[in-house]
Amino acid sequence: AAGPTSQDLYDACKQNDSSTVQKFLPLMTIESIDRPVTGGSTSLHVAAYYGHNDLVKLLLASGASATQRNIAHGLTPYEEARTESTKALFRSENQTYRLTASDDIHIEWSSIFHDTLEKATYIRQKLLQFSSVYDQSRYGPRFELQALVTGIHTYIDTLPLLKREPEIVKNFFTKFFETNDPTFILKAYTSPNTSFYKYLNQHIAMYAVDFFDFSTVDLSVDYRIVRVILDIIAIIMHGKEFHRFRFTNQETYRGMLMTEEDLYKYIVGSTIMNKSFLSTTLRRETAETWSGGDLESFLRKTPDHKPIHIATLCTYIVKNLETALDIHTLSEASADDEQEVLILPFSVFEVKNVIRKAPNKVEIVLEEYVRDQTFLNLSL
């Protein structure tokens, strides 16, 4: 017998038939879950519209797209949601983790005091070369692009993702190949019900810089996979489709929990280069909430009540064109109140100020170095 259709799922969601939806979802591909039915809306649209919150959670967990717009109204499922409780379901835990600091502070930052700017410039020039190969493949023979997507699928298979997570992430990259639209890469990164972003960032931080340093070759590392990861960064950094999302000459914010030892790295006048993607927000008050500053009584302390955890608010002043993207309209998870700005890897900032607001509360101001104008012109 034929499996359930997109219309069958839509009807069950409209009727708030949870048992039928739970029966249908494992039998359906993500493509069929996301397929619009008569009227141009998806099952997630109708579940959000009627406030069927349990079904919204089930659909999101099965990989339903939160950013697909319906044909009749041009609205996303998040925008169709009529209540705050429904809207809150689109703000996943993974989104919150992306917008706060990793437990492993070294995964995000590399403090290289003598040649940080030169190293970052060299890596970015190499990424520009990588992106040109991709551009040629898009508008000519597509062998390179096909090989890249195949390589990404192979990389995804190496990750300890759960349940339908590999299928969800692979589906975005398949759409990237089929449509020639690289914004699907960011949709994969921001997908609200997978941990893909976490493993991608870890591997960028662990292997990307050393990829360009032949003196640090590690025979246990598959550098073909590292090259695939770098190609992903190159496309996001230099792809023309992302130019309209570029974010520059503005401030953006990130909340994090640090220790005193972490803070020692942030010396006024020092330079730091981020070794992964950093999710930030345009809204200072949102970042302050994520920093934990509003939960002072819950912050970890020593037995004699000295702070271990320090609520830290970082302000990033972005200066260059290819450093950050305003992705709140692209993100699969970002809600309007989060206003997500993604800082790209290998961006160099100077620590301008470290302000101790309270024993367990700190603000850090970081201003980006302006890269050489000749290099900037190459990527316009």
C-alpha positions in Angstrom: 0.0 0.0 0.0 1.1 3.5 -0.7 2.4 5.5 2.2 0.8 8.7 3.6 0.8 11.7 1.3 1.6 15.3 2.1 -2.2 16.0 2.0 -2.8 13.2 4.5 -0.3 14.7 6.9 -1.7 18.2 6.5 -5.3 17.0 7.2 -4.2 15.1 10.3 -2.3 18.2 11.6 -5.3 20.5 10.9 -7.5 18.1 12.9 -4.9 17.9 15.7 -4.8 14.1 15.3 -1.6 13.4 17.2 -1.7 9.6 17.0 -2.1 9.7 13.2 0.7 12.2 12.8 3.0 10.1 14.9 2.2 7.1 12.7 2.7 9.1 9.5 6.0 10.9 10.2 8.4 7.9 10.3 7.0 6.7 6.9 7.6 10.1 5.1 10.6 11.7 3.7 11.5 15.3 4.7 10.7 16.4 1.2 7.1 15.1 1.5 6.7 16.5 5.0 7.7 20.0 3.6 5.6 19.7 0.4 2.9 22.4 0.2 -0.7 21.1 -0.4 -3.7 22.8 -1.8 -3.6 26.4 -0.7 0.2 26.4 -0.7 0.8 25.7 3.0 2.7 22.9 4.7 1.7 20.7 7.6 3.9 22.8 9.9 2.1 26.0 8.7 -1.3 24.6 9.6 -0.2 23.1 13.0 1.4 26.5 14.0 -1.6 28.5 12.7 -4.1 26.5 14.9 -1.8 26.3 17.9 -1.4 22.6 17.9 1.8 22.7 19.9 2.4 19.0 20.3 2.2 18.6 16.5 4.6 21.5 16.0 7.1 19.8 18.2 6.7 16.5 16.3 7.1 18.2 12.9 10.2 20.2 13.9 11.8 17.1 15.4 11.2 15.3 12.1 13.0 18.0 10.1 10.1 20.2 8.9 11.3 23.5 7.6 10.6 26.5 9.8 11.5 29.0 7.1 9.4 27.8 4.1 6.9 30.4 3.1 3.3 29.5 2.1 2.2 30.5 -1.4 -1.0 32.3 -0.5 0.3 34.6 2.2 4.1 34.5 1.9 4.5 33.6 5.6 6.7 31.2 7.5 5.3 28.7 10.0 6.7 30.9 12.8 5.0 34.0 11.4 1.7 32.0 11.1 1.8 31.1 14.8 -0.9 32.8 16.7 0.3 32.4 20.3 3.6 33.1 22.1 3.6 29.5 23.3 3.7 28.3 19.7 6.3 30.8 18.7 8.5 29.6 21.6 8.7 26.1 20.1 10.7 27.5 17.2 13.4 28.8 19.6 15.1 25.5 20.2 17.6 24.5 22.8 20.2 24.1 20.0 19.6 27.7 19.0 20.2 28.9 22.6 23.5 26.9 22.7 24.6 28.4 19.4 24.1 31.9 20.8 26.0 31.3 24.0 29.6 30.2 24.5 30.8 26.6 24.1 31.8 24.8 27.2 35.3 24.5 25.6 36.5 28.1 25.4 39.6 27.2 23.3 37.3 25.8 20.6 36.1 29.4 19.9 39.2 31.5 20.3 42.9 31.2 19.5 45.1 33.9 21.1 48.1 34.3 18.7 49.8 37.5 19.7 52.6 37.8 17.1 51.0 36.9 13.8 47.3 36.7 14.3 46.4 39.1 11.5 48.8 37.6 9.0 47.6 34.1 9.7 43.9 35.1 9.3 44.6 37.0 6.0 46.5 34.0 4.5 43.7 31.6 5.4 41.0 33.9 4.0 43.0 34.3 0.8 43.1 30.6 0.4 39.4 30.3 1.1 38.8 32.9 -1.7 40.6 30.6 -4.1 38.5 27.6 -2.9 35.3 29.6 -3.5 36.4 30.4 -7.1 36.5 26.6 -7.9 32.9 26.4 -6.6 31.8 29.4 -8.7 33.2 27.8 -11.9 31.4 24.5 -11.1 28.1 26.2 -10.6 28.1 27.9 -14.0 29.9 25.2 -16.0 30.4 21.5 -15.5 29.0 20.6 -12.1 31.5 17.8 -11.3 33.2 19.8 -8.5 29.9 20.8 -6.9 28.7 17.2 -7.1 31.9 16.0 -5.5 31.6 18.6 -2.7 28.0 17.6 -1.8 29.0 13.9 -1.9 31.9 14.8 0.4 29.6 16.7 2.8 27.2 13.7 2.9 30.2 11.5 3.7 31.3 13.9 6.5 27.7 13.9 7.9 27.9 10.1 8.1 30.9 10.4 10.4 29.1 12.5 13.0 27.3 11.0 16.0 24.0 12.6 15.1 20.8 11.1 16.4 17.7 9.5 14.8 16.7 11.6 11.7 19.4 14.2 12.1 21.6 12.9 9.3 18.7 12.9 6.9 17.6 16.4 7.9 21.1 17.9 7.3 21.8 15.9 4.1 18.4 17.1 2.7 19.6 20.8 3.0 22.8 20.0 1.1 20.9 18.0 -1.5 18.7 21.1 -2.1 21.8 23.2 -2.3 23.0 21.1 -5.2 19.6 20.8 -6.9 18.7 24.5 -6.7 22.2 26.0 -6.9 21.3 28.1 -3.9 24.0 28.1 -1.2 21.8 29.6 1.4 20.7 26.0 2.1 24.1 25.6 3.7 23.2 28.1 6.4 19.8 26.4 6.8 21.6 23.2 7.6 23.8 25.0 10.1 20.9 26.6 11.9 18.5 23.6 11.7 16.8 23.7 15.1 16.7 19.9 15.7 20.2 18.8 14.9 23.6 19.1 16.5 25.3 19.6 13.1 26.5 23.1 14.0 28.2 21.8 17.1 30.3 19.2 15.4 31.1 21.4 12.5 32.4 24.1 14.8 34.5 21.7 16.8 36.1 20.3 13.6 36.8 23.8 12.2 38.5 24.8 15.5 40.5 21.6 15.8 41.7 21.1 12.2 41.2 24.2 9.9 44.2 26.3 10.9 46.6 23.3 10.8 45.3 22.4 7.3 47.4 25.4 6.0 50.5 24.6 8.1 52.5 21.7 6.7 54.6 21.4 9.8 51.6 20.2 11.8 50.4 17.3 9.7 48.6 14.7 11.8 48.4 11.3 10.0 45.3 10.4 12.0 43.3 13.2 10.4 41.4 12.8 7.1 42.3 16.0 5.4 39.9 15.4 2.6 37.1 15.9 5.1 38.8 19.0 6.4 38.9 20.4 2.9 35.2 19.8 2.6 34.6 21.7 5.8 36.8 24.6 4.5 34.8 24.6 1.2 31.7 25.1 3.2 33.2 28.2 4.9 34.6 29.5 1.6 31.1 29.4 0.0 29.5 31.2 2.9 32.3 33.8 3.2 32.5 34.7 -0.5 29.4 33.5 -2.3 27.6 36.3 -4.1 24.3 35.1 -2.8 25.4 36.1 0.7 26.4 39.7 -0.1 23.0 41.1 0.7 23.2 39.6 4.2 26.6 41.2 5.0 26.8 43.0 8.3 29.4 45.7 8.8 30.2 48.8 10.8 27.8 47.8 13.5 27.8 46.2 16.9 26.6 42.7 17.7 26.5 40.9 21.1 27.1 37.5 22.6 26.5 36.2 26.1 28.7 33.5 27.7 29.7 32.1 31.0 33.5 32.3 31.7 35.9 31.5 34.5 38.6 33.8 35.8 41.1 31.7 33.9 39.2 32.3 30.7 39.2 36.0 31.4 43.0 36.2 31.6 43.1 35.7 27.8 41.2 38.9 27.3 44.0 41.5 27.9 43.3 45.0 26.6 45.3 45.5 23.4 45.6 41.8 22.6 44.4 40.2 19.4 42.3 37.1 19.1 41.0 35.1 16.1 37.9 33.1 16.3 38.4 29.5 15.1 34.7 28.7 14.5 31.4 30.3 13.6 30.1 32.6 16.3 26.4 33.2 16.7 25.6 36.7 18.1 22.6 38.9 18.3 21.7 42.5 17.4 19.8 42.7 20.7 22.0 43.6 23.7 19.3 42.7 26.2 18.9 39.2 24.6 22.7 38.6 24.9 22.6 39.8 28.5 19.9 37.2 29.3 22.0 34.5 27.6 25.1 35.5 29.6 23.4 34.3 32.8 23.6 37.8 34.5 19.9 37.6 35.4 20.5 34.4 37.3 23.2 35.5 39.7 22.0 33.3 42.5 22.4 30.2 40.3 26.0 30.9 39.1 28.6 28.5 40.4 30.6 29.7 43.4 33.4 28.3 45.6 32.5 27.1 49.1 33.6 30.5 50.4 31.2 32.2 47.9 33.8 33.4 45.4 32.4 33.3 41.8 33.5 30.5 39.6 31.2 31.3 36.7 31.3 34.9 35.5 28.4 36.2 33.4 30.1 37.8 30.4 28.7 40.0 27.7 30.9 40.5 24.6 30.3 43.4 22.2 31.8 42.8 18.7 32.4 45.8 16.5 32.5 44.5 13.0 34.5 46.5 10.4 34.9 44.3 7.3 32.5 43.1 4.7 33.1 39.4 4.7 33.2 39.0 8.5 29.6 38.6 9.5 26.1 37.9 8.1 22.8 39.0 9.4 21.0 35.7 9.0 17.8 36.1 11.0 15.8 35.8 7.8 17.7 32.7 6.7 18.0 30.8 10.0 15.9 27.8 10.4 15.7 28.5 14.2 16.1 32.2 14.7 13.1 34.1 15.9 12.5 37.8 15.4 13.5 38.6 18.9 16.9 37.0 18.5 18.1 38.9 15.4 21.0 36.5 14.8 24.3 37.7 13.3 26.8 35.0 12.4 30.5 35.9 12.7 32.5 33.9 10.3 35.7 32.0 11.2 39.2 33.6 11.0 38.1 37.1 12.0 40.6 39.1 14.0 39.5 41.4 16.9 41.4 43.6 19.3 40.3 43.6 22.9 39.4 47.3 23.5 38.0 47.1 27.0 37.3 44.7 29.8 34.8 46.1 32.4 34.1 44.4 35.7 30.6 45.3 36.5 30.4 43.1 39.6 32.4 40.2 41.0 30.6 37.8 38.7 29.7 40.1 35.9 32.0 41.3 33.1 31.6 43.2 29.8 34.3 42.8 27.0 34.4 45.1 24.0 36.2 43.7 20.9 36.8 45.7 17.7 37.7 44.1 14.4 40.9 44.9 12.6 40.3 46.4 9.2 41.9 44.0 6.7 44.1 45.1 3.8 41.9 47.0 1.2 43.5 45.1 -1.7 42.3 41.9 -0.2 38.9 43.3 0.5 38.5 44.4 -3.2 39.3 40.8 -4.3 36.2 39.5 -2.7 33.7 42.1 -3.6 
